């Protein structure tokens, strides 16, 4: 049962971090910024945001 809770939290963190990353990128694009990220940079940012979301979920 603990594994299901961990997998649920992992999935929520990864999906939420993806949404946050693309939302920030789209909003910055509307403001006139033109960002070009490599695959490695996106992966690192994605994981860092997922860790942040995971830490914010803990109560």
N, CA, C and O atoms as a GROMACS GRO file, in nm:
protein
  236
    1UNK      N    1   0.082  -0.118   0.000
    1UNK     CA    2   0.000   0.000   0.000
    1UNK      C    3   0.087   0.126   0.000
    1UNK      O    4   0.050   0.227  -0.060
    2UNK      N    5   0.202   0.118   0.068
    2UNK     CA    6   0.292   0.233   0.072
    2UNK      C    7   0.348   0.264  -0.068
    2UNK      O    8   0.370   0.380  -0.102
    3UNK      N    9   0.369   0.158  -0.148
    3UNK     CA   10   0.420   0.178  -0.283
    3UNK      C   11   0.322   0.256  -0.369
    3UNK      O   12   0.364   0.340  -0.449
    4UNK      N   13   0.195   0.230  -0.353
    4UNK     CA   14   0.095   0.302  -0.431
    4UNK      C   15   0.093   0.451  -0.395
    4UNK      O   16   0.077   0.536  -0.482
    5UNK      N   17   0.111   0.480  -0.268
    5UNK     CA   18   0.115   0.619  -0.224
    5UNK      C   19   0.238   0.690  -0.281
    5UNK      O   20   0.229   0.805  -0.324
    6UNK      N   21   0.351   0.622  -0.282
    6UNK     CA   22   0.474   0.679  -0.335
    6UNK      C   23   0.461   0.701  -0.486
    6UNK      O   24   0.501   0.806  -0.536
    7UNK      N   25   0.407   0.604  -0.557
    7UNK     CA   26   0.389   0.617  -0.702
    7UNK      C   27   0.291   0.729  -0.735
    7UNK      O   28   0.310   0.802  -0.832
    8UNK      N   29   0.186   0.741  -0.655
    8UNK     CA   30   0.088   0.849  -0.677
    8UNK      C   31   0.154   0.984  -0.659
    8UNK      O   32   0.134   1.074  -0.740
    9UNK      N   33   0.233   1.000  -0.552
    9UNK     CA   34   0.302   1.126  -0.528
    9UNK      C   35   0.404   1.157  -0.637
    9UNK      O   36   0.419   1.272  -0.678
   10UNK      N   37   0.475   1.055  -0.684
   10UNK     CA   38   0.572   1.073  -0.792
   10UNK      C   39   0.502   1.120  -0.920
   10UNK      O   40   0.548   1.213  -0.986
   11UNK      N   41   0.392   1.054  -0.953
   11UNK     CA   42   0.318   1.090  -1.074
   11UNK      C   43   0.265   1.233  -1.064
   11UNK      O   44   0.275   1.310  -1.160
   12UNK      N   45   0.210   1.268  -0.951
   12UNK     CA   46   0.158   1.404  -0.931
   12UNK      C   47   0.271   1.506  -0.942
   12UNK      O   48   0.252   1.612  -1.003
   13UNK      N   49   0.385   1.478  -0.884
   13UNK     CA   50   0.499   1.570  -0.889
   13UNK      C   51   0.548   1.590  -1.032
   13UNK      O   52   0.573   1.703  -1.074
   14UNK      N   53   0.560   1.482  -1.107
   14UNK     CA   54   0.610   1.492  -1.244
   14UNK      C   55   0.513   1.564  -1.336
   14UNK      O   56   0.554   1.646  -1.419
   15UNK      N   57   0.385   1.535  -1.324
   15UNK     CA   58   0.285   1.602  -1.408
   15UNK      C   59   0.275   1.749  -1.372
   15UNK      O   60   0.270   1.835  -1.461
   16UNK      N   61   0.273   1.779  -1.244
   16UNK     CA   62   0.263   1.918  -1.200
   16UNK      C   63   0.386   1.998  -1.243
   16UNK      O   64   0.373   2.113  -1.285
   17UNK      N   65   0.505   1.939  -1.232
   17UNK     CA   66   0.626   2.010  -1.273
   17UNK      C   67   0.627   2.037  -1.423
   17UNK      O   68   0.677   2.141  -1.467
   18UNK      N   69   0.574   1.944  -1.501
   18UNK     CA   70   0.565   1.965  -1.646
   18UNK      C   71   0.473   2.082  -1.677
   18UNK      O   72   0.505   2.167  -1.760
   19UNK      N   73   0.359   2.087  -1.611
   19UNK     CA   74   0.263   2.195  -1.633
   19UNK      C   75   0.323   2.329  -1.591
   19UNK      O   76   0.309   2.428  -1.662
   20UNK      N   77   0.390   2.332  -1.476
   20UNK     CA   78   0.451   2.456  -1.428
   20UNK      C   79   0.560   2.504  -1.525
   20UNK      O   80   0.566   2.622  -1.557
   21UNK      N   81   0.645   2.413  -1.570
   21UNK     CA   82   0.754   2.450  -1.660
   21UNK      C   83   0.701   2.510  -1.789
   21UNK      O   84   0.747   2.616  -1.832
   22UNK      N   85   0.604   2.444  -1.852
   22UNK     CA   86   0.552   2.495  -1.978
   22UNK      C   87   0.469   2.621  -1.959
   22UNK      O   88   0.466   2.706  -2.048
   23UNK      N   89   0.401   2.635  -1.847
   23UNK     CA   90   0.326   2.757  -1.819
   23UNK      C   91   0.420   2.876  -1.807
   23UNK      O   92   0.392   2.983  -1.862
   24UNK      N   93   0.529   2.859  -1.735
   24UNK     CA   94   0.627   2.968  -1.722
   24UNK      C   95   0.688   3.002  -1.858
   24UNK      O   96   0.707   3.119  -1.890
   25UNK      N   97   0.719   2.901  -1.935
   25UNK     CA   98   0.779   2.923  -2.067
   25UNK      C   99   0.682   2.994  -2.161
   25UNK      O  100   0.723   3.082  -2.236
   26UNK      N  101   0.554   2.957  -2.159
   26UNK     CA  102   0.455   3.020  -2.245
   26UNK      C  103   0.431   3.165  -2.202
   26UNK      O  104   0.422   3.254  -2.286
   27UNK      N  105   0.420   3.187  -2.072
   27UNK     CA  106   0.400   3.324  -2.022
   27UNK      C  107   0.520   3.412  -2.058
   27UNK      O  108   0.502   3.528  -2.097
   28UNK      N  109   0.640   3.359  -2.046
   28UNK     CA  110   0.760   3.434  -2.084
   28UNK      C  111   0.760   3.462  -2.235
   28UNK      O  112   0.806   3.567  -2.278
   29UNK      N  113   0.709   3.368  -2.313
   29UNK     CA  114   0.700   3.389  -2.457
   29UNK      C  115   0.603   3.500  -2.492
   29UNK      O  116   0.629   3.577  -2.584
   30UNK      N  117   0.492   3.509  -2.420
   30UNK     CA  118   0.398   3.619  -2.443
   30UNK      C  119   0.459   3.754  -2.404
   30UNK      O  120   0.424   3.857  -2.460
   31UNK      N  121   0.550   3.752  -2.309
   31UNK     CA  122   0.616   3.875  -2.265
   31UNK      C  123   0.730   3.916  -2.360
   31UNK      O  124   0.787   4.024  -2.345
   32UNK      N  125   0.761   3.831  -2.455
   32UNK     CA  126   0.860   3.865  -2.555
   32UNK      C  127   0.992   3.791  -2.543
   32UNK      O  128   1.081   3.811  -2.625
   33UNK      N  129   1.006   3.707  -2.444
   33UNK     CA  130   1.130   3.632  -2.426
   33UNK      C  131   1.134   3.514  -2.524
   33UNK      O  132   1.031   3.455  -2.556
   34UNK      N  133   1.251   3.482  -2.569
   34UNK     CA  134   1.269   3.370  -2.661
   34UNK      C  135   1.375   3.276  -2.603
   34UNK      O  136   1.495   3.297  -2.622
   35UNK      N  137   1.329   3.175  -2.533
   35UNK     CA  138   1.420   3.081  -2.468
   35UNK      C  139   1.437   2.958  -2.554
   35UNK      O  140   1.341   2.904  -2.610
   36UNK      N  141   1.561   2.913  -2.564
   36UNK     CA  142   1.592   2.789  -2.634
   36UNK      C  143   1.663   2.699  -2.532
   36UNK      O  144   1.772   2.732  -2.485
   37UNK      N  145   1.602   2.586  -2.499
   37UNK     CA  146   1.656   2.493  -2.402
   37UNK      C  147   1.702   2.366  -2.473
   37UNK      O  148   1.637   2.320  -2.567
   38UNK      N  149   1.813   2.311  -2.426
   38UNK     CA  150   1.854   2.180  -2.475
   38UNK      C  151   1.778   2.074  -2.396
   38UNK      O  152   1.714   2.104  -2.295
   39UNK      N  153   1.784   1.950  -2.441
   39UNK     CA  154   1.714   1.842  -2.373
   39UNK      C  155   1.767   1.822  -2.231
   39UNK      O  156   1.690   1.791  -2.139
   40UNK      N  157   1.896   1.838  -2.213
   40UNK     CA  158   1.956   1.823  -2.080
   40UNK      C  159   1.910   1.930  -1.983
   40UNK      O  160   1.883   1.902  -1.867
   41UNK      N  161   1.903   2.054  -2.032
   41UNK     CA  162   1.856   2.163  -1.947
   41UNK      C  163   1.711   2.143  -1.905
   41UNK      O  164   1.675   2.165  -1.790
   42UNK      N  165   1.628   2.102  -2.000
   42UNK     CA  166   1.487   2.078  -1.969
   42UNK      C  167   1.474   1.966  -1.866
   42UNK      O  168   1.392   1.975  -1.774
   43UNK      N  169   1.553   1.860  -1.882
   43UNK     CA  170   1.546   1.747  -1.788
   43UNK      C  171   1.584   1.792  -1.647
   43UNK      O  172   1.516   1.756  -1.551
   44UNK      N  173   1.692   1.870  -1.634
   44UNK     CA  174   1.735   1.914  -1.502
   44UNK      C  175   1.632   2.006  -1.439
   44UNK      O  176   1.600   1.991  -1.322
   45UNK      N  177   1.578   2.101  -1.515
   45UNK     CA  178   1.475   2.191  -1.464
   45UNK      C  179   1.351   2.112  -1.424
   45UNK      O  180   1.291   2.139  -1.320
   46UNK      N  181   1.313   2.015  -1.506
   46UNK     CA  182   1.194   1.933  -1.479
   46UNK      C  183   1.209   1.856  -1.348
   46UNK      O  184   1.116   1.852  -1.268
   47UNK      N  185   1.326   1.796  -1.327
   47UNK     CA  186   1.350   1.721  -1.204
   47UNK      C  187   1.353   1.813  -1.083
   47UNK      O  188   1.298   1.779  -0.978
   48UNK      N  189   1.416   1.930  -1.096
   48UNK     CA  190   1.422   2.024  -0.983
   48UNK      C  191   1.283   2.074  -0.945
   48UNK      O  192   1.252   2.086  -0.826
   49UNK      N  193   1.200   2.105  -1.043
   49UNK     CA  194   1.064   2.148  -1.014
   49UNK      C  195   0.984   2.033  -0.952
   49UNK      O  196   0.903   2.057  -0.862
   50UNK      N  197   1.006   1.909  -0.997
   50UNK     CA  198   0.937   1.794  -0.938
   50UNK      C  199   0.977   1.776  -0.792
   50UNK      O  200   0.893   1.743  -0.708
   51UNK      N  201   1.105   1.797  -0.760
   51UNK     CA  202   1.149   1.789  -0.621
   51UNK      C  203   1.083   1.898  -0.538
   51UNK      O  204   1.039   1.872  -0.426
   52UNK      N  205   1.076   2.018  -0.592
   52UNK     CA  206   1.011   2.129  -0.521
   52UNK      C  207   0.864   2.099  -0.496
   52UNK      O  208   0.815   2.121  -0.385
   53UNK      N  209   0.794   2.049  -0.597
   53UNK     CA  210   0.652   2.016  -0.581
   53UNK      C  211   0.636   1.905  -0.478
   53UNK      O  212   0.544   1.910  -0.396
   54UNK      N  213   0.723   1.805  -0.481
   54UNK     CA  214   0.716   1.694  -0.387
   54UNK      C  215   0.737   1.744  -0.243
   54UNK      O  216   0.668   1.699  -0.151
   55UNK      N  217   0.831   1.835  -0.223
   55UNK     CA  218   0.855   1.890  -0.090
   55UNK      C  219   0.738   1.977  -0.043
   55UNK      O  220   0.709   1.983   0.077
   56UNK      N  221   0.671   2.043  -0.135
   56UNK     CA  222   0.556   2.126  -0.098
   56UNK      C  223   0.434   2.040  -0.066
   56UNK      O  224   0.344   2.086   0.006
   57UNK      N  225   0.428   1.918  -0.117
   57UNK     CA  226   0.315   1.828  -0.090
   57UNK      C  227   0.319   1.774   0.052
   57UNK      O  228   0.215   1.746   0.111
   58UNK      N  229   0.438   1.759   0.107
   58UNK     CA  230   0.451   1.701   0.240
   58UNK      C  231   0.396   1.798   0.344
   58UNK      O  232   0.420   1.918   0.337
   59UNK      N  233   0.322   1.744   0.438
   59UNK     CA  234   0.259   1.831   0.538
   59UNK      C  235   0.310   1.800   0.675
   59UNK      O  236   0.268   1.863   0.772
   0.00000   0.00000   0.00000
